Amino acid sequence: MFTDWAYTLRRAGPALAVGIAFALFRRYLRPRTPPSEEPLDMVALGERYRTTVWVVGLAEAVSVLLVGYFTYRLCLWGNQALARADGQGEFTLLPQNDIWIFFPGFLALTTPWEVVRFFWKSFGDRQEMKIYESWGNQKMGFDGPRVLRWMILILAGPIGVFTILALPMHKTLQNDQILDRGFASLRPTIHRYVDASAVAQVEGYRLKDGTWRRRQELLIKFAGNAVWESSFSGDDIPLPDGLAQFVGEKTQLPVQSAQTQDDLSW
């Protein structure tokens, strides 16, 4: 019985959440007063904006694609630029590209009307834009732009902060040391090859239920039992060709092999 309720809740949960959200929007974020003193003729405006709705929709779709793509490329560039700023190396390991999708995605989905609104106000009829916006708000029963701005503040904003803090993340392997910068780090942690006591390459890890998952990474054990890992948390990127051989030569230690880190005899 409990399982049935849990299954039903999982299936109906998203629709229920959307319904509650819209009810709250209509209760607390009501449409603002129309730009003219006269009430809006919703039927006449519906006919008037029949084509405009499609044009605005197309413009918003283009905005989603452009904002998402260029913000994603900016995140990639920022991560690579900060890695280069710490110095060149034989190998530079960066987080997998998937982590840069979240902020551009949320930003792209919450800003399309603001982008269209900006260009309409700047290069078109400002008063017509206000009437169209008011008409749309009256149709929805709440102030759409205010809802989107709250979504930017509550959703995209915090994700943006975490994304900025992740930009410095990289691992650069130089000739005599490794520069490792983690999340929100101001300066790299330095690991010198001469301090290494063991090197190993593992092929994966095991979950709590014993299931084995593939995630290849290189591990270096330093003085004080500190272990450096080539991968970032959650990454599933194969090791670059020649990395294990390079580290073995620099540390002058044999590279052990194991299925998981737990299988090593360290």
QUIQUI-V241244 format. One record per residue. N is the residue number from 1. SS is DSSP state (alpha for helix, beta for strand, coil for the rest). PHI is phi in degrees with one decimal (999 if undefined). PSI is psi in whole degrees, 0 to 359 (* if undefined). Layout:
((N;SS;PHI;PSI) (N;SS;PHI;PSI))
This chain:
((1;coil;999;314) (2;alpha;-62.9;321) (3;alpha;-61.7;319) (4;alpha;-63.0;317) (5;alpha;-64.9;319) (6;alpha;-63.9;319) (7;alpha;-64.7;316) (8;alpha;-62.7;320) (9;alpha;-66.0;321) (10;alpha;-63.8;320) (11;alpha;-73.9;321) (12;alpha;-91.9;348) (13;alpha;-55.1;308) (14;alpha;-59.3;316) (15;alpha;-65.1;321) (16;alpha;-64.8;318) (17;alpha;-63.6;318) (18;alpha;-63.8;317) (19;alpha;-61.7;316) (20;alpha;-64.4;319) (21;alpha;-61.1;315) (22;alpha;-64.9;323) (23;alpha;-63.2;319) (24;alpha;-67.9;321) (25;alpha;-59.3;315) (26;alpha;-69.5;336) (27;alpha;-83.5;319) (28;alpha;-112.5;345) (29;coil;-125.1;62) (30;coil;-70.4;155) (31;coil;-58.7;143) (32;coil;-77.1;170) (33;coil;-61.7;135) (34;coil;-55.7;154) (35;coil;-63.2;338) (36;coil;-110.3;159) (37;coil;-70.6;334) (38;coil;-78.5;142) (39;coil;-63.8;149) (40;coil;-73.2;136) (41;coil;-87.2;94) (42;alpha;-62.9;323) (43;alpha;-67.2;313) (44;alpha;-64.4;320) (45;alpha;-69.3;329) (46;alpha;-62.0;318) (47;alpha;-68.5;321) (48;alpha;-65.7;325) (49;coil;-104.8;20) (50;alpha;-59.7;318) (51;alpha;-81.7;324) (52;alpha;-59.6;323) (53;alpha;-57.4;317) (54;alpha;-69.5;321) (55;alpha;-64.6;315) (56;alpha;-64.1;318) (57;alpha;-60.8;318) (58;alpha;-65.5;318) (59;alpha;-63.7;321) (60;alpha;-67.1;322) (61;alpha;-63.4;318) (62;alpha;-63.5;320) (63;alpha;-61.7;317) (64;alpha;-59.1;315) (65;alpha;-66.1;315) (66;alpha;-70.7;314) (67;alpha;-62.7;315) (68;alpha;-63.1;314) (69;alpha;-66.2;310) (70;alpha;-72.0;329) (71;alpha;-68.8;321) (72;alpha;-62.0;314) (73;alpha;-64.1;325) (74;alpha;-65.3;320) (75;alpha;-63.2;316) (76;alpha;-60.8;314) (77;alpha;-62.6;317) (78;alpha;-62.1;317) (79;alpha;-62.5;316) (80;alpha;-68.9;322) (81;alpha;-65.6;318) (82;alpha;-67.1;326) (83;alpha;-65.9;317) (84;alpha;-65.8;327) (85;alpha;-65.3;334) (86;coil;-80.1;350) (87;coil;122.4;150) (88;coil;-78.5;159) (89;coil;-151.7;175) (90;coil;-70.4;326) (91;beta;-137.7;136) (92;beta;-124.3;118) (93;beta;-101.1;127) (94;beta;-118.8;157) (95;coil;-61.0;155) (96;coil;-64.3;148) (97;alpha;-61.7;339) (98;alpha;-59.4;331) (99;alpha;-69.5;343) (100;alpha;-90.5;5) (101;alpha;-82.6;328) (102;alpha;-63.2;307) (103;alpha;-63.5;310) (104;alpha;-57.2;323) (105;alpha;-64.6;310) (106;alpha;-65.0;320) (107;alpha;-63.8;317) (108;alpha;-64.2;324) (109;alpha;-80.7;341) (110;alpha;-104.8;354) (111;alpha;-115.1;1) (112;alpha;-59.8;318) (113;alpha;-68.5;324) (114;alpha;-62.9;322) (115;alpha;-67.0;312) (116;alpha;-62.5;319) (117;alpha;-60.4;318) (118;alpha;-61.3;312) (119;alpha;-70.8;325) (120;alpha;-65.3;315) (121;alpha;-66.6;324) (122;alpha;-78.6;323) (123;alpha;-121.4;0) (124;coil;-124.6;203) (125;coil;-86.6;108) (126;alpha;-61.9;318) (127;alpha;-66.1;322) (128;alpha;-64.6;322) (129;alpha;-62.6;319) (130;alpha;-64.7;320) (131;alpha;-65.7;316) (132;alpha;-61.2;317) (133;alpha;-63.8;317) (134;alpha;-65.7;320) (135;alpha;-61.3;315) (136;alpha;-62.9;320) (137;alpha;-65.1;318) (138;alpha;-63.8;323) (139;alpha;-63.6;317) (140;alpha;-77.5;333) (141;coil;89.2;7) (142;coil;-153.3;169) (143;coil;-82.3;96) (144;alpha;-57.2;311) (145;alpha;-59.5;322) (146;alpha;-67.0;322) (147;alpha;-61.2;315) (148;alpha;-65.1;323) (149;alpha;-66.8;323) (150;alpha;-65.9;323) (151;alpha;-65.9;322) (152;alpha;-62.1;316) (153;alpha;-68.9;317) (154;alpha;-85.9;323) (155;alpha;-100.5;297) (156;alpha;-67.6;325) (157;alpha;-59.8;302) (158;alpha;-59.7;321) (159;alpha;-63.9;323) (160;alpha;-62.9;319) (161;alpha;-62.5;313) (162;alpha;-64.5;326) (163;alpha;-65.8;317) (164;alpha;-62.0;319) (165;alpha;-67.7;338) (166;alpha;-88.3;347) (167;coil;-57.5;325) (168;coil;-72.5;352) (169;coil;-64.4;122) (170;beta;-170.2;164) (171;beta;-132.9;116) (172;beta;-112.3;121) (173;beta;-98.3;109) (174;coil;-97.3;187) (175;coil;-69.4;329) (176;coil;-123.3;356) (177;beta;-160.2;168) (178;beta;-116.2;130) (179;beta;-101.3;120) (180;beta;-124.3;116) (181;beta;-116.2;124) (182;coil;-98.6;194) (183;coil;-62.7;129) (184;coil;60.4;27) (185;coil;-86.0;141) (186;coil;-90.3;335) (187;coil;-147.8;154) (188;coil;-74.3;149) (189;beta;-84.5;133) (190;beta;-103.8;128) (191;beta;-118.8;122) (192;beta;-95.5;137) (193;alpha;-60.5;328) (194;alpha;-66.5;342) (195;alpha;-90.4;358) (196;beta;-75.4;142) (197;beta;-115.6;345) (198;beta;-163.3;151) (199;beta;-135.0;138) (200;beta;-147.7;151) (201;beta;-116.3;121) (202;beta;-110.4;153) (203;beta;-99.4;347) (204;beta;-179.5;201) (205;beta;-149.7;166) (206;beta;-114.6;140) (207;coil;-77.9;174) (208;coil;-61.3;331) (209;coil;-85.5;4) (210;coil;92.6;355) (211;coil;-66.4;134) (212;beta;-94.1;133) (213;beta;-121.6;139) (214;beta;-79.2;127) (215;beta;-158.6;96) (216;beta;-73.0;133) (217;beta;-156.1;160) (218;beta;-106.1;136) (219;beta;-121.3;138) (220;beta;-127.9;125) (221;beta;-96.0;128) (222;beta;-112.0;177) (223;alpha;-57.1;143) (224;alpha;81.8;13) (225;alpha;66.3;17) (226;coil;-72.0;135) (227;beta;-117.7;123) (228;beta;-91.9;135) (229;beta;-116.5;137) (230;coil;-74.6;335) (231;coil;-92.5;160) (232;coil;-96.2;159) (233;coil;-56.1;122) (234;coil;85.7;352) (235;coil;-70.6;152) (236;coil;-136.7;61) (237;coil;-112.3;129) (238;coil;-60.0;153) (239;coil;-65.5;140) (240;coil;-61.3;145) (241;coil;-60.2;132) (242;coil;87.9;356) (243;alpha;-66.8;313) (244;alpha;-62.5;318) (245;alpha;-63.8;319) (246;alpha;-60.5;312) (247;alpha;-65.8;321) (248;alpha;-60.3;319) (249;alpha;-68.3;320) (250;alpha;-71.5;323) (251;alpha;-88.1;345) (252;coil;57.5;40) (253;coil;-126.7;148) (254;coil;-69.1;144) (255;beta;-92.4;109) (256;beta;-73.8;160) (257;beta;-125.7;141) (258;beta;-157.0;159) (259;coil;-70.3;315) (260;coil;-138.9;168) (261;alpha;-63.6;328) (262;alpha;-66.4;340) (263;alpha;-84.6;354) (264;coil;-78.1;148) (265;coil;-97.5;55) (266;coil;-89.4;*))
